[in-house]
């Protein structure tokens, strides 16, 4: 892909890269997830992790649509409002989970804070539980994998 770097932080792609991203997504539309490999100069291939491949796939989608991507890292802890938004739940629901000790939290003055690692663990556990419940429902309904 051809690119142009502006102001040392903005990456602008040319029309050809936009079109190429559209073609890649069109050619892979029947695939659930893309798995990327990096071809090294010495002929070896380096497979990328699922999370890095998912990141690159998301960038491809944005490039194909002509959108903008902003990268940032998660902070070490979050406010309850930010944590609730990140989990896709309401703040009152999050506070209920904190009171029930399903998500650990601590106070900074009078404000509740939640460690990002605890949120990641809660999210991953919730996703695993949802997958298990879905699999159990499929079994009960007679739908096979």
VMD Tcl script that builds the backbone (N, CA, C; Angstrom):
set m [mol new atoms 435]
animate dup $m
set s [atomselect $m all]
$s set {name element resname resid chain x y z} {
  {N N UNK 1 A 0.832 -1.186 0.000}
  {CA C UNK 1 A 0.000 0.000 0.000}
  {C C UNK 1 A 0.874 1.246 0.000}
  {N N UNK 2 A 0.532 2.191 -0.808}
  {CA C UNK 2 A 1.212 3.473 -0.800}
  {C C UNK 2 A 0.638 4.327 0.321}
  {N N UNK 3 A 1.486 5.037 1.008}
  {CA C UNK 3 A 1.005 5.904 2.078}
  {C C UNK 3 A 1.766 7.212 2.053}
  {N N UNK 4 A 1.219 8.174 2.748}
  {CA C UNK 4 A 1.858 9.464 2.919}
  {C C UNK 4 A 1.719 9.830 4.382}
  {N N UNK 5 A 2.827 10.140 5.046}
  {CA C UNK 5 A 2.775 10.498 6.458}
  {C C UNK 5 A 2.788 12.012 6.569}
  {N N UNK 6 A 1.827 12.539 7.279}
  {CA C UNK 6 A 1.732 13.983 7.498}
  {C C UNK 6 A 1.899 14.302 8.973}
  {N N UNK 7 A 2.631 15.331 9.290}
  {CA C UNK 7 A 2.794 15.812 10.672}
  {C C UNK 7 A 3.256 14.708 11.618}
  {N N UNK 8 A 3.960 13.720 11.089}
  {CA C UNK 8 A 4.563 12.624 11.856}
  {C C UNK 8 A 3.566 11.796 12.654}
  {N N UNK 9 A 2.258 12.036 12.505}
  {CA C UNK 9 A 1.309 11.222 13.253}
  {C C UNK 9 A 0.089 10.796 12.444}
  {N N UNK 10 A -0.243 11.506 11.393}
  {CA C UNK 10 A -1.400 11.152 10.583}
  {C C UNK 10 A -0.955 10.344 9.375}
  {N N UNK 11 A -1.608 9.241 9.170}
  {CA C UNK 11 A -1.303 8.376 8.043}
  {C C UNK 11 A -2.442 8.493 7.041}
  {N N UNK 12 A -2.126 8.966 5.857}
  {CA C UNK 12 A -3.122 9.150 4.814}
  {C C UNK 12 A -2.808 8.175 3.698}
  {N N UNK 13 A -3.808 7.387 3.295}
  {CA C UNK 13 A -3.576 6.420 2.225}
  {C C UNK 13 A -4.063 6.996 0.899}
  {N N UNK 14 A -3.385 6.579 -0.148}
  {CA C UNK 14 A -3.766 7.018 -1.489}
  {C C UNK 14 A -4.962 6.207 -1.970}
  {N N UNK 15 A -5.594 6.652 -3.027}
  {CA C UNK 15 A -6.778 6.004 -3.597}
  {C C UNK 15 A -6.501 4.531 -3.915}
  {N N UNK 16 A -5.317 4.221 -4.424}
  {CA C UNK 16 A -4.978 2.836 -4.770}
  {C C UNK 16 A -5.047 1.926 -3.541}
  {N N UNK 17 A -4.594 2.407 -2.408}
  {CA C UNK 17 A -4.638 1.611 -1.176}
  {C C UNK 17 A -6.084 1.418 -0.720}
  {N N UNK 18 A -6.884 2.446 -0.870}
  {CA C UNK 18 A -8.311 2.369 -0.532}
  {C C UNK 18 A -8.984 1.294 -1.391}
  {N N UNK 19 A -8.713 1.312 -2.687}
  {CA C UNK 19 A -9.285 0.341 -3.622}
  {C C UNK 19 A -8.784 -1.061 -3.297}
  {N N UNK 20 A -7.500 -1.189 -2.981}
  {CA C UNK 20 A -6.938 -2.490 -2.635}
  {C C UNK 20 A -7.602 -3.064 -1.382}
  {N N UNK 21 A -7.846 -2.232 -0.392}
  {CA C UNK 21 A -8.522 -2.680 0.829}
  {C C UNK 21 A -9.929 -3.171 0.496}
  {N N UNK 22 A -10.628 -2.457 -0.370}
  {CA C UNK 22 A -11.964 -2.887 -0.795}
  {C C UNK 22 A -11.905 -4.258 -1.474}
  {N N UNK 23 A -10.906 -4.466 -2.340}
  {CA C UNK 23 A -10.770 -5.731 -3.060}
  {C C UNK 23 A -10.457 -6.893 -2.114}
  {N N UNK 24 A -9.588 -6.650 -1.149}
  {CA C UNK 24 A -9.245 -7.703 -0.181}
  {C C UNK 24 A -10.487 -8.112 0.596}
  {N N UNK 25 A -11.261 -7.138 1.050}
  {CA C UNK 25 A -12.461 -7.456 1.827}
  {C C UNK 25 A -13.518 -8.136 0.960}
  {N N UNK 26 A -13.621 -7.719 -0.288}
  {CA C UNK 26 A -14.574 -8.359 -1.193}
  {C C UNK 26 A -14.178 -9.815 -1.448}
  {N N UNK 27 A -12.902 -10.060 -1.633}
  {CA C UNK 27 A -12.415 -11.415 -1.903}
  {C C UNK 27 A -12.515 -12.324 -0.687}
  {N N UNK 28 A -12.602 -11.753 0.499}
  {CA C UNK 28 A -12.633 -12.553 1.727}
  {C C UNK 28 A -13.961 -12.413 2.468}
  {N N UNK 29 A -14.994 -11.957 1.784}
  {CA C UNK 29 A -16.265 -11.693 2.454}
  {C C UNK 29 A -16.927 -12.932 3.044}
  {N N UNK 30 A -16.604 -14.119 2.532}
  {CA C UNK 30 A -17.197 -15.347 3.053}
  {C C UNK 30 A -16.380 -15.959 4.192}
  {N N UNK 31 A -15.347 -15.256 4.636}
  {CA C UNK 31 A -14.481 -15.726 5.720}
  {C C UNK 31 A -14.848 -14.971 6.998}
  {N N UNK 32 A -14.978 -15.705 8.111}
  {CA C UNK 32 A -15.335 -15.055 9.378}
  {C C UNK 32 A -14.228 -14.141 9.887}
  {N N UNK 33 A -13.017 -14.638 9.921}
  {CA C UNK 33 A -11.881 -13.869 10.435}
  {C C UNK 33 A -10.690 -14.065 9.528}
  {N N UNK 34 A -9.930 -13.007 9.330}
  {CA C UNK 34 A -8.710 -13.082 8.544}
  {C C UNK 34 A -7.537 -13.408 9.462}
  {N N UNK 35 A -6.596 -14.190 8.973}
  {CA C UNK 35 A -5.364 -14.498 9.698}
  {C C UNK 35 A -4.218 -14.016 8.829}
  {N N UNK 36 A -3.415 -13.099 9.335}
  {CA C UNK 36 A -2.352 -12.493 8.546}
  {C C UNK 36 A -1.014 -13.172 8.788}
  {N N UNK 37 A -0.224 -13.261 7.715}
  {CA C UNK 37 A 1.154 -13.737 7.754}
  {C C UNK 37 A 2.039 -12.625 7.218}
  {N N UNK 38 A 3.215 -12.498 7.789}
  {CA C UNK 38 A 4.191 -11.535 7.275}
  {C C UNK 38 A 5.264 -12.320 6.541}
  {N N UNK 39 A 5.502 -11.953 5.273}
  {CA C UNK 39 A 6.586 -12.559 4.492}
  {C C UNK 39 A 7.868 -11.800 4.800}
  {N N UNK 40 A 8.852 -12.506 5.342}
  {CA C UNK 40 A 10.133 -11.902 5.672}
  {C C UNK 40 A 11.076 -11.966 4.475}
  {N N UNK 41 A 12.065 -11.094 4.466}
  {CA C UNK 41 A 13.013 -11.029 3.339}
  {C C UNK 41 A 13.723 -12.350 3.078}
  {N N UNK 42 A 13.966 -13.125 4.141}
  {CA C UNK 42 A 14.700 -14.384 3.980}
  {C C UNK 42 A 13.791 -15.555 3.564}
  {N N UNK 43 A 12.527 -15.271 3.223}
  {CA C UNK 43 A 11.615 -16.303 2.759}
  {C C UNK 43 A 10.748 -16.921 3.843}
  {N N UNK 44 A 11.079 -16.652 5.101}
  {CA C UNK 44 A 10.255 -17.188 6.191}
  {C C UNK 44 A 8.942 -16.421 6.270}
  {N N UNK 45 A 7.946 -17.049 6.886}
  {CA C UNK 45 A 6.673 -16.389 7.151}
  {C C UNK 45 A 6.446 -16.329 8.646}
  {N N UNK 46 A 5.984 -15.198 9.097}
  {CA C UNK 46 A 5.701 -14.990 10.512}
  {C C UNK 46 A 4.192 -14.836 10.672}
  {N N UNK 47 A 3.524 -15.835 11.279}
  {CA C UNK 47 A 2.076 -15.695 11.490}
  {C C UNK 47 A 1.802 -14.687 12.606}
  {N N UNK 48 A 0.809 -13.845 12.396}
  {CA C UNK 48 A 0.430 -12.876 13.420}
  {C C UNK 48 A -0.624 -13.488 14.335}
  {N N UNK 49 A -0.664 -13.018 15.561}
  {CA C UNK 49 A -1.639 -13.522 16.524}
  {C C UNK 49 A -3.056 -13.160 16.077}
  {N N UNK 50 A -4.031 -13.812 16.687}
  {CA C UNK 50 A -5.429 -13.510 16.370}
  {C C UNK 50 A -5.758 -12.055 16.668}
  {N N UNK 51 A -5.219 -11.545 17.781}
  {CA C UNK 51 A -5.548 -10.159 18.141}
  {C C UNK 51 A -4.917 -9.158 17.180}
  {N N UNK 52 A -3.681 -9.412 16.742}
  {CA C UNK 52 A -3.042 -8.511 15.778}
  {C C UNK 52 A -3.716 -8.631 14.419}
  {N N UNK 53 A -4.089 -9.847 14.034}
  {CA C UNK 53 A -4.817 -10.025 12.773}
  {C C UNK 53 A -6.163 -9.306 12.815}
  {N N UNK 54 A -6.846 -9.367 13.960}
  {CA C UNK 54 A -8.133 -8.668 14.103}
  {C C UNK 54 A -7.939 -7.154 13.983}
  {N N UNK 55 A -6.841 -6.651 14.545}
  {CA C UNK 55 A -6.521 -5.228 14.439}
  {C C UNK 55 A -6.319 -4.834 12.980}
  {N N UNK 56 A -5.528 -5.611 12.255}
  {CA C UNK 56 A -5.269 -5.308 10.849}
  {C C UNK 56 A -6.539 -5.442 10.004}
  {N N UNK 57 A -7.374 -6.394 10.338}
  {CA C UNK 57 A -8.644 -6.543 9.626}
  {C C UNK 57 A -9.532 -5.316 9.849}
  {N N UNK 58 A -9.560 -4.826 11.088}
  {CA C UNK 58 A -10.344 -3.624 11.383}
  {C C UNK 58 A -9.810 -2.427 10.613}
  {N N UNK 59 A -8.490 -2.307 10.518}
  {CA C UNK 59 A -7.882 -1.212 9.757}
  {C C UNK 59 A -8.262 -1.332 8.284}
  {N N UNK 60 A -8.259 -2.544 7.744}
  {CA C UNK 60 A -8.676 -2.758 6.356}
  {C C UNK 60 A -10.107 -2.289 6.123}
  {N N UNK 61 A -10.997 -2.622 7.063}
  {CA C UNK 61 A -12.395 -2.193 6.936}
  {C C UNK 61 A -12.500 -0.670 6.908}
  {N N UNK 62 A -11.769 -0.011 7.774}
  {CA C UNK 62 A -11.804 1.455 7.808}
  {C C UNK 62 A -11.200 2.028 6.533}
  {N N UNK 63 A -10.090 1.455 6.076}
  {CA C UNK 63 A -9.460 1.935 4.840}
  {C C UNK 63 A -10.400 1.769 3.656}
  {N N UNK 64 A -11.131 0.657 3.622}
  {CA C UNK 64 A -12.060 0.408 2.516}
  {C C UNK 64 A -13.214 1.400 2.518}
  {N N UNK 65 A -13.605 1.837 3.699}
  {CA C UNK 65 A -14.722 2.782 3.818}
  {C C UNK 65 A -14.269 4.236 3.782}
  {N N UNK 66 A -12.962 4.458 3.791}
  {CA C UNK 66 A -12.459 5.828 3.780}
  {C C UNK 66 A -12.583 6.527 5.116}
  {N N UNK 67 A -12.571 5.756 6.188}
  {CA C UNK 67 A -12.714 6.322 7.528}
  {C C UNK 67 A -11.388 6.693 8.154}
  {N N UNK 68 A -11.426 6.947 9.443}
  {CA C UNK 68 A -10.252 7.362 10.196}
  {C C UNK 68 A -10.070 6.415 11.377}
  {N N UNK 69 A -8.822 6.060 11.659}
  {CA C UNK 69 A -8.485 5.182 12.776}
  {C C UNK 69 A -7.630 5.950 13.767}
  {N N UNK 70 A -7.960 5.828 15.035}
  {CA C UNK 70 A -7.138 6.412 16.088}
  {C C UNK 70 A -6.705 5.284 17.015}
  {N N UNK 71 A -5.421 5.205 17.283}
  {CA C UNK 71 A -4.899 4.179 18.179}
  {C C UNK 71 A -4.582 4.792 19.527}
  {N N UNK 72 A -4.943 4.083 20.556}
  {CA C UNK 72 A -4.577 4.473 21.911}
  {C C UNK 72 A -4.518 3.193 22.740}
  {N N UNK 73 A -3.839 3.229 23.838}
  {CA C UNK 73 A -3.797 2.063 24.711}
  {C C UNK 73 A -4.798 2.256 25.838}
  {N N UNK 74 A -5.239 1.147 26.396}
  {CA C UNK 74 A -6.154 1.227 27.526}
  {C C UNK 74 A -5.397 1.742 28.749}
  {N N UNK 75 A -6.034 2.592 29.539}
  {CA C UNK 75 A -5.380 3.048 30.766}
  {C C UNK 75 A -5.320 1.903 31.778}
  {N N UNK 76 A -4.513 2.062 32.803}
  {CA C UNK 76 A -4.389 0.992 33.798}
  {C C UNK 76 A -5.650 0.845 34.647}
  {N N UNK 77 A -6.422 1.914 34.762}
  {CA C UNK 77 A -7.713 1.834 35.435}
  {C C UNK 77 A -8.680 2.811 34.804}
  {N N UNK 78 A -9.977 2.563 35.026}
  {CA C UNK 78 A -11.009 3.377 34.395}
  {C C UNK 78 A -12.017 3.880 35.410}
  {N N UNK 79 A -12.663 4.972 35.037}
  {CA C UNK 79 A -13.810 5.447 35.815}
  {C C UNK 79 A -14.952 4.468 35.567}
  {N N UNK 80 A -15.965 4.538 36.401}
  {CA C UNK 80 A -17.106 3.639 36.214}
  {C C UNK 80 A -17.850 3.968 34.920}
  {N N UNK 81 A -17.921 5.232 34.554}
  {CA C UNK 81 A -18.602 5.610 33.309}
  {C C UNK 81 A -17.853 5.043 32.101}
  {N N UNK 82 A -16.527 5.177 32.095}
  {CA C UNK 82 A -15.727 4.659 30.982}
  {C C UNK 82 A -15.782 3.134 30.945}
  {N N UNK 83 A -15.715 2.491 32.109}
  {CA C UNK 83 A -15.753 1.028 32.181}
  {C C UNK 83 A -17.092 0.498 31.668}
  {N N UNK 84 A -18.174 1.143 32.068}
  {CA C UNK 84 A -19.500 0.713 31.620}
  {C C UNK 84 A -19.623 0.853 30.103}
  {N N UNK 85 A -19.168 1.976 29.574}
  {CA C UNK 85 A -19.226 2.187 28.120}
  {C C UNK 85 A -18.383 1.145 27.401}
  {N N UNK 86 A -17.210 0.861 27.915}
  {CA C UNK 86 A -16.309 -0.110 27.299}
  {C C UNK 86 A -16.921 -1.506 27.294}
  {N N UNK 87 A -17.624 -1.868 28.376}
  {CA C UNK 87 A -18.263 -3.182 28.462}
  {C C UNK 87 A -19.592 -3.226 27.710}
  {N N UNK 88 A -20.121 -2.055 27.358}
  {CA C UNK 88 A -21.405 -2.010 26.660}
  {C C UNK 88 A -22.591 -2.235 27.579}
  {N N UNK 89 A -22.441 -1.802 28.831}
  {CA C UNK 89 A -23.527 -1.909 29.806}
  {C C UNK 89 A -23.755 -0.539 30.428}
  {N N UNK 90 A -24.847 -0.394 31.160}
  {CA C UNK 90 A -25.120 0.883 31.812}
  {C C UNK 90 A -24.257 1.020 33.061}
  {N N UNK 91 A -24.054 2.261 33.498}
  {CA C UNK 91 A -23.293 2.493 34.717}
  {C C UNK 91 A -23.978 1.861 35.934}
  {N N UNK 92 A -25.340 1.977 36.067}
  {CA C UNK 92 A -25.989 1.304 37.204}
  {C C UNK 92 A -25.768 -0.214 37.203}
  {N N UNK 93 A -25.766 -0.830 36.025}
  {CA C UNK 93 A -25.502 -2.270 35.946}
  {C C UNK 93 A -24.073 -2.572 36.382}
  {N N UNK 94 A -23.138 -1.733 35.952}
  {CA C UNK 94 A -21.748 -1.911 36.365}
  {C C UNK 94 A -21.631 -1.790 37.882}
  {N N UNK 95 A -22.266 -0.779 38.475}
  {CA C UNK 95 A -22.179 -0.581 39.924}
  {C C UNK 95 A -22.803 -1.761 40.679}
  {N N UNK 96 A -23.852 -2.363 40.114}
  {CA C UNK 96 A -24.450 -3.563 40.714}
  {C C UNK 96 A -23.429 -4.699 40.717}
  {N N UNK 97 A -22.712 -4.865 39.588}
  {CA C UNK 97 A -21.686 -5.907 39.507}
  {C C UNK 97 A -20.553 -5.648 40.495}
  {N N UNK 98 A -20.221 -4.391 40.713}
  {CA C UNK 98 A -19.186 -4.033 41.692}
  {C C UNK 98 A -19.688 -4.375 43.099}
  {N N UNK 99 A -20.926 -3.977 43.418}
  {CA C UNK 99 A -21.491 -4.271 44.749}
  {C C UNK 99 A -21.559 -5.774 45.003}
  {N N UNK 100 A -21.862 -6.544 43.941}
  {CA C UNK 100 A -21.943 -8.007 44.065}
  {C C UNK 100 A -20.565 -8.659 44.032}
  {N N UNK 101 A -19.525 -7.826 43.925}
  {CA C UNK 101 A -18.129 -8.268 43.894}
  {C C UNK 101 A -17.820 -9.164 42.687}
  {N N UNK 102 A -18.565 -8.981 41.607}
  {CA C UNK 102 A -18.285 -9.692 40.367}
  {C C UNK 102 A -17.196 -8.976 39.578}
  {N N UNK 103 A -17.044 -7.677 39.865}
  {CA C UNK 103 A -15.949 -6.888 39.305}
  {C C UNK 103 A -15.289 -6.158 40.464}
  {N N UNK 104 A -13.998 -6.414 40.721}
  {CA C UNK 104 A -13.310 -5.713 41.801}
  {C C UNK 104 A -13.178 -4.218 41.484}
  {N N UNK 105 A -13.256 -3.411 42.520}
  {CA C UNK 105 A -13.102 -1.963 42.348}
  {C C UNK 105 A -12.472 -1.392 43.606}
  {N N UNK 106 A -11.993 -0.161 43.500}
  {CA C UNK 106 A -11.432 0.520 44.663}
  {C C UNK 106 A -11.806 1.997 44.593}
  {N N UNK 107 A -11.654 2.672 45.694}
  {CA C UNK 107 A -12.005 4.086 45.777}
  {C C UNK 107 A -10.761 4.951 45.642}
  {N N UNK 108 A -10.917 6.051 44.928}
  {CA C UNK 108 A -9.923 7.117 44.865}
  {C C UNK 108 A -10.678 8.342 45.354}
  {N N UNK 109 A -10.478 8.671 46.625}
  {CA C UNK 109 A -11.316 9.695 47.242}
  {C C UNK 109 A -12.725 9.143 47.330}
  {N N UNK 110 A -13.674 9.862 46.754}
  {CA C UNK 110 A -15.063 9.386 46.758}
  {C C UNK 110 A -15.450 8.713 45.439}
  {N N UNK 111 A -14.492 8.575 44.534}
  {CA C UNK 111 A -14.771 8.016 43.208}
  {C C UNK 111 A -14.347 6.557 43.111}
  {N N UNK 112 A -15.165 5.769 42.435}
  {CA C UNK 112 A -14.874 4.356 42.228}
  {C C UNK 112 A -14.049 4.195 40.960}
  {N N UNK 113 A -12.997 3.407 41.064}
  {CA C UNK 113 A -12.139 3.103 39.918}
  {C C UNK 113 A -12.025 1.590 39.780}
  {N N UNK 114 A -11.848 1.163 38.527}
  {CA C UNK 114 A -11.743 -0.266 38.239}
  {C C UNK 114 A -10.487 -0.495 37.409}
  {N N UNK 115 A -9.690 -1.466 37.819}
  {CA C UNK 115 A -8.475 -1.788 37.064}
  {C C UNK 115 A -8.868 -2.404 35.719}
  {N N UNK 116 A -8.185 -1.979 34.686}
  {CA C UNK 116 A -8.465 -2.470 33.338}
  {C C UNK 116 A -8.266 -3.976 33.247}
  {N N UNK 117 A -7.265 -4.503 33.921}
  {CA C UNK 117 A -7.036 -5.955 33.910}
  {C C UNK 117 A -8.248 -6.709 34.461}
  {N N UNK 118 A -8.893 -6.140 35.494}
  {CA C UNK 118 A -10.093 -6.764 36.054}
  {C C UNK 118 A -11.253 -6.698 35.062}
  {N N UNK 119 A -11.350 -5.599 34.324}
  {CA C UNK 119 A -12.391 -5.480 33.301}
  {C C UNK 119 A -12.167 -6.476 32.166}
  {N N UNK 120 A -10.905 -6.635 31.753}
  {CA C UNK 120 A -10.581 -7.596 30.700}
  {C C UNK 120 A -10.946 -9.004 31.141}
  {N N UNK 121 A -10.618 -9.355 32.385}
  {CA C UNK 121 A -10.942 -10.680 32.908}
  {C C UNK 121 A -12.457 -10.877 32.960}
  {N N UNK 122 A -13.180 -9.873 33.451}
  {CA C UNK 122 A -14.634 -9.977 33.509}
  {C C UNK 122 A -15.215 -10.161 32.106}
  {N N UNK 123 A -14.747 -9.356 31.138}
  {CA C UNK 123 A -15.242 -9.440 29.771}
  {C C UNK 123 A -14.969 -10.821 29.171}
  {N N UNK 124 A -13.743 -11.319 29.354}
  {CA C UNK 124 A -13.383 -12.620 28.798}
  {C C UNK 124 A -14.202 -13.739 29.444}
  {N N UNK 125 A -14.377 -13.673 30.773}
  {CA C UNK 125 A -15.186 -14.672 31.474}
  {C C UNK 125 A -16.640 -14.619 31.002}
  {N N UNK 126 A -17.172 -13.408 30.825}
  {CA C UNK 126 A -18.549 -13.238 30.352}
  {C C UNK 126 A -18.704 -13.817 28.949}
  {N N UNK 127 A -17.729 -13.554 28.073}
  {CA C UNK 127 A -17.789 -14.083 26.710}
  {C C UNK 127 A -17.739 -15.611 26.701}
  {N N UNK 128 A -16.865 -16.199 27.525}
  {CA C UNK 128 A -16.794 -17.659 27.621}
  {C C UNK 128 A -18.113 -18.248 28.113}
  {N N UNK 129 A -18.691 -17.604 29.115}
  {CA C UNK 129 A -19.962 -18.065 29.665}
  {C C UNK 129 A -21.068 -17.979 28.611}
  {N N UNK 130 A -21.094 -16.881 27.850}
  {CA C UNK 130 A -22.100 -16.735 26.800}
  {C C UNK 130 A -21.932 -17.804 25.725}
  {N N UNK 131 A -20.691 -18.123 25.358}
  {CA C UNK 131 A -20.444 -19.168 24.365}
  {C C UNK 131 A -20.911 -20.528 24.884}
  {N N UNK 132 A -20.646 -20.793 26.164}
  {CA C UNK 132 A -21.069 -22.061 26.756}
  {C C UNK 132 A -22.595 -22.157 26.769}
  {N N UNK 133 A -23.259 -21.093 27.157}
  {CA C UNK 133 A -24.725 -21.093 27.185}
  {C C UNK 133 A -25.277 -21.293 25.779}
  {N N UNK 134 A -24.683 -20.619 24.801}
  {CA C UNK 134 A -25.129 -20.766 23.414}
  {C C UNK 134 A -24.944 -22.203 22.934}
  {N N UNK 135 A -23.807 -22.798 23.255}
  {CA C UNK 135 A -23.553 -24.189 22.865}
  {C C UNK 135 A -24.564 -25.123 23.528}
  {N N UNK 136 A -24.865 -24.872 24.806}
  {CA C UNK 136 A -25.856 -25.695 25.511}
  {C C UNK 136 A -27.232 -25.554 24.869}
  {N N UNK 137 A -27.605 -24.336 24.482}
  {CA C UNK 137 A -28.896 -24.119 23.818}
  {C C UNK 137 A -28.954 -24.852 22.480}
  {N N UNK 138 A -27.841 -24.822 21.761}
  {CA C UNK 138 A -27.793 -25.531 20.467}
  {C C UNK 138 A -27.975 -27.024 20.674}
  {N N UNK 139 A -27.337 -27.554 21.697}
  {CA C UNK 139 A -27.466 -28.984 21.992}
  {C C UNK 139 A -28.911 -29.322 22.356}
  {N N UNK 140 A -29.526 -28.481 23.190}
  {CA C UNK 140 A -30.904 -28.714 23.620}
  {C C UNK 140 A -31.876 -28.644 22.449}
  {N N UNK 141 A -31.598 -27.782 21.483}
  {CA C UNK 141 A -32.508 -27.621 20.339}
  {C C UNK 141 A -32.231 -28.626 19.223}
  {N N UNK 142 A -31.155 -29.415 19.386}
  {CA C UNK 142 A -30.824 -30.435 18.396}
  {C C UNK 142 A -30.011 -29.925 17.222}
  {N N UNK 143 A -29.521 -28.694 17.308}
  {CA C UNK 143 A -28.677 -28.144 16.236}
  {C C UNK 143 A -27.265 -28.627 16.462}
  {N N UNK 144 A -26.682 -29.235 15.459}
  {CA C UNK 144 A -25.317 -29.750 15.563}
  {C C UNK 144 A -24.326 -28.730 15.034}
  {N N UNK 145 A -23.090 -28.816 15.523}
  {CA C UNK 145 A -22.020 -27.927 15.037}
  {C C UNK 145 A -21.627 -28.259 13.628}
}
mol reanalyze $m
mol bondsrecalc $m
mol representation Tube
mol addrep $m
